[in-house]
Every structure is written in structure tokens, then in C-alpha cells.
Amino acid sequence: MSDTDEPKNDSELESRRAIEAIVLAATEPVHVTVLAQLLELPVERIEGICDQLAGEYASDGRGFTIARVAGGYRFQTHPDAFPYVERFVLEGQTLAIIAYKQPVSRAQLSAIRGVNVDATLKTLVARGYVEEVGHEPTLGNPALFGTSRAFLERLGIDTLDQLPALADFVPEASIVEALERGLRMPTDDPAATNDSTPQE
């Protein structure tokens, strides 16, 4: 190998690492032209490197890939890993519901999530994050569930009062109203327009 080959190899490795680092740090797909500008490389070269990376991830049997989305690139889970990712997401959402709404029954959880949570609930109980805390005084006396001491220890808090307030995750009423206005379809119906006009 000649001395002139080394800088080229080093440059190639640096470009690959840079693309991986940028895409990993981004919260949205990074447009190919942005990558080209940052790395000072032609767009075609960026596309070639990303294709190589995707091919290597597939050959290695990785659980993720780098994908072209809306003109940019992002890391995303491999389709074959979907059942595991879905289980992870369901467990997280179900645990959050239990934490904020406890005590809660299995039927209530399923109604809120819109899916059957039996398997997820069993997993959370088996892991020690959730436990049976009583029974609902209704027909059949269904079990009620709540978070355990292990849940508090895992989060590093002393009591449930230290959980972040739900209001911290909910947009203000003015923001919700503005979003609703933006999503509302315009109408040519004079009656609809009149209905929205305040009455004197």
C-alpha cells in the first residue's frame, strides 16, 4: 500500500464516523445536502457512504439501519426487530399510565391503551415494577395495580409525589387552540360562519 493511500483511507473512515455521529445526534432525518455541506463532500459521495453503511449493518445482522427518509438520513430499527420494539414501547407507556393513574385495573389499562395489556402487565409484575395493591369493589372484584418500591428505586425518587407533573408534558390551552385552528378545514357554508360569530 502506498503512502498516498493512507490519507484517503483515513479520510473515508472519518467521513463514515462523522455521518454516523451526526445522524445519531439528530432528532429528525438529516438532509443529504446538509451532510454534504458539513463534510464538504459531493451529495453523491454522501449517498454512497450511507448505502455502504446500510449494507454493512445488514450484513452484520444489526438491529438497526440507516435509512433514506424525506430526502435525508436517519437511524431506525430493523423491521425484524419490530415485535421487541413494540413490546418495549408498550411496557413504557403502560408503566407510565399505572404510575400516574394508580390504582388501576387491567380493564382500565386496556381501555386507555386501546390494546390488550395482559402480557405487558405480566412482564411489569415479573420485573417487580408493578404489584397488586387491592381489588376494585365491583362485580368480580378485579385486581388493582400500582407501582412498587422497586419502581421508586429505579427512578431514584422517594415517593410518587416526586414524579414530574403531567402538566409538564401537556401543551398550554392557547397552543392547543392554535393547533386546532390550524387544522380546521375552511368552509364556504355561510351558516357555519354565522354559527362561529359571537351572538350579541
C-alpha positions as CSV (number, residue, x, y, z in Angstrom):
1,M,0.0,0.0,0.0
2,S,1.5,3.4,-1.0
3,D,1.8,6.4,1.3
4,T,-0.8,8.2,-0.7
5,D,-3.5,5.6,0.1
6,E,-3.3,6.2,3.9
7,P,-4.8,9.7,3.9
8,K,-7.6,8.5,1.6
9,N,-8.5,5.6,3.9
10,D,-8.3,7.8,7.0
11,S,-10.5,10.4,5.3
12,E,-13.0,7.8,4.3
13,L,-13.1,6.4,7.9
14,E,-13.6,9.9,9.3
15,S,-16.4,10.7,6.9
16,R,-18.2,7.5,7.8
17,R,-17.8,8.2,11.5
18,A,-19.0,11.8,11.0
19,I,-22.1,10.7,9.2
20,E,-23.0,8.2,11.9
21,A,-22.4,10.7,14.7
22,I,-24.5,13.4,13.1
23,V,-27.4,11.2,12.2
24,L,-27.3,9.6,15.6
25,A,-27.4,13.0,17.3
26,A,-30.2,14.4,15.1
27,T,-33.9,14.1,16.2
28,E,-35.1,14.3,12.6
29,P,-33.8,13.0,9.3
30,V,-30.6,14.9,8.2
31,H,-31.0,16.1,4.6
32,V,-28.3,14.8,2.3
33,T,-27.3,18.3,1.3
34,V,-26.7,19.2,4.9
35,L,-24.4,16.2,5.3
36,A,-22.7,17.2,2.1
37,Q,-22.1,20.7,3.3
38,L,-20.9,19.6,6.8
39,L,-18.4,17.1,5.4
40,E,-17.5,19.1,2.3
41,L,-18.2,16.2,0.1
42,P,-20.4,15.8,-3.1
43,V,-24.0,14.6,-2.4
44,E,-23.3,11.5,-4.5
45,R,-20.5,10.6,-2.2
46,I,-22.6,11.0,0.9
47,E,-25.3,8.8,-0.6
48,G,-22.7,6.2,-1.5
49,I,-21.3,6.1,2.1
50,C,-24.8,5.8,3.6
51,D,-25.6,3.0,1.2
52,Q,-22.3,1.2,2.3
53,L,-23.2,1.7,5.9
54,A,-26.7,0.3,5.4
55,G,-25.2,-2.7,3.6
56,E,-22.7,-3.4,6.4
57,Y,-25.4,-3.1,9.1
58,A,-27.5,-5.6,7.1
59,S,-24.5,-8.0,6.6
60,D,-23.7,-7.8,10.3
61,G,-27.3,-8.6,11.2
62,R,-27.7,-5.4,13.2
63,G,-31.0,-4.4,14.8
64,F,-30.9,-1.0,13.2
65,T,-30.1,0.6,9.8
66,I,-29.5,4.0,8.3
67,A,-32.4,4.8,6.0
68,R,-33.3,7.5,3.4
69,V,-36.4,9.3,4.6
70,A,-37.8,12.5,3.1
71,G,-34.6,13.4,1.4
72,G,-32.5,12.8,4.5
73,Y,-31.0,10.0,6.6
74,R,-31.9,8.7,10.0
75,F,-31.2,5.6,12.1
76,Q,-34.2,3.4,12.5
77,T,-34.8,-0.1,13.9
78,H,-34.7,-3.1,11.6
79,P,-38.2,-4.3,10.6
80,D,-37.3,-7.8,12.0
81,A,-36.9,-6.3,15.5
82,F,-40.4,-4.6,15.5
83,P,-42.0,-7.1,17.9
84,Y,-39.3,-6.3,20.5
85,V,-39.5,-2.6,20.0
86,E,-43.3,-2.7,20.2
87,R,-43.1,-4.6,23.5
88,F,-40.6,-2.0,24.8
89,V,-42.9,0.9,23.9
90,L,-46.0,-0.8,25.2
91,E,-44.3,-1.5,28.5
92,G,-43.1,2.1,28.9
93,Q,-46.5,3.6,28.1
94,T,-48.4,1.1,30.3
95,L,-46.0,1.7,33.2
96,A,-46.5,5.5,32.9
97,I,-50.3,5.1,33.0
98,I,-50.1,2.9,36.1
99,A,-47.7,5.4,37.8
100,Y,-50.0,8.4,37.2
101,K,-53.4,6.7,37.5
102,Q,-52.9,4.1,40.2
103,P,-54.6,2.1,41.5
104,V,-55.8,0.9,38.1
105,S,-57.4,-2.3,36.9
106,R,-56.4,-4.4,33.9
107,A,-59.6,-3.5,32.1
108,Q,-58.9,0.2,32.7
109,L,-55.4,-0.1,31.3
110,S,-56.6,-1.9,28.2
111,A,-59.3,0.8,27.6
112,I,-56.8,3.6,27.9
113,R,-54.1,1.9,25.8
114,G,-56.6,0.6,23.2
115,V,-54.9,-2.8,23.2
116,N,-54.9,-5.9,25.4
117,V,-52.2,-5.3,28.1
118,D,-52.3,-8.7,29.7
119,A,-48.8,-9.8,28.5
120,T,-47.3,-6.4,29.2
121,L,-48.8,-6.2,32.7
122,K,-47.4,-9.7,33.5
123,T,-44.0,-8.6,32.4
124,L,-44.1,-5.5,34.5
125,V,-45.2,-7.5,37.5
126,A,-42.5,-10.1,36.9
127,R,-39.8,-7.4,36.7
128,G,-41.1,-6.1,40.1
129,Y,-42.0,-2.6,38.9
130,V,-45.8,-3.2,39.3
131,E,-47.7,-5.1,42.0
132,E,-51.2,-5.9,43.0
133,V,-52.4,-3.3,45.5
134,G,-56.0,-4.2,46.1
135,H,-59.3,-5.1,44.4
136,E,-62.0,-3.0,42.8
137,P,-65.3,-3.1,44.7
138,T,-67.3,-4.1,41.6
139,L,-68.6,-7.3,40.1
140,G,-65.8,-9.9,40.1
141,N,-63.6,-7.7,42.3
142,P,-60.9,-7.2,39.7
143,A,-57.3,-6.7,40.9
144,L,-56.0,-3.2,41.1
145,F,-52.3,-2.5,40.3
146,G,-49.8,0.1,41.4
147,T,-46.1,0.8,41.2
148,S,-43.8,-0.9,43.6
149,R,-40.9,0.2,45.8
150,A,-38.5,-1.1,43.1
151,F,-40.1,1.3,40.7
152,L,-39.3,4.2,43.0
153,E,-35.7,2.9,43.4
154,R,-35.2,2.6,39.7
155,L,-36.3,6.2,39.2
156,G,-34.3,7.4,42.2
157,I,-37.2,9.0,44.0
158,D,-38.6,8.6,47.5
159,T,-42.4,9.0,46.8
160,L,-44.8,9.2,43.8
161,D,-45.2,12.9,44.7
162,Q,-41.8,13.4,43.1
163,L,-42.9,12.3,39.7
164,P,-42.9,15.1,37.1
165,A,-46.3,16.8,36.9
166,L,-48.4,15.7,33.9
167,A,-48.8,19.4,33.1
168,D,-45.2,19.5,32.2
169,F,-45.9,17.2,29.2
170,V,-49.1,18.8,28.1
171,P,-49.1,22.0,25.9
172,E,-50.9,25.1,27.2
173,A,-54.5,25.6,26.2
174,S,-53.6,28.5,23.9
175,I,-51.2,26.3,22.0
176,V,-53.8,23.5,21.7
177,E,-56.4,26.1,20.5
178,A,-54.0,27.4,17.9
179,L,-53.2,23.9,16.6
180,E,-57.0,23.2,16.3
181,R,-57.5,26.4,14.4
182,G,-54.7,25.5,12.0
183,L,-56.1,22.0,11.5
184,R,-59.6,23.2,11.0
185,M,-60.8,22.9,7.4
186,P,-62.1,26.2,5.8
187,T,-65.8,26.2,4.9
188,D,-67.8,28.0,2.4
189,D,-71.0,27.4,4.3
190,P,-72.4,30.8,5.4
191,A,-74.4,29.1,8.2
192,A,-71.2,27.6,9.6
193,T,-69.5,31.0,9.5
194,N,-72.5,32.6,11.2
195,D,-72.6,29.9,13.9
196,S,-69.0,30.8,14.9
197,T,-69.8,34.5,15.2
198,P,-70.5,35.6,18.8
199,Q,-74.1,36.5,19.4
200,E,-74.8,40.0,20.8
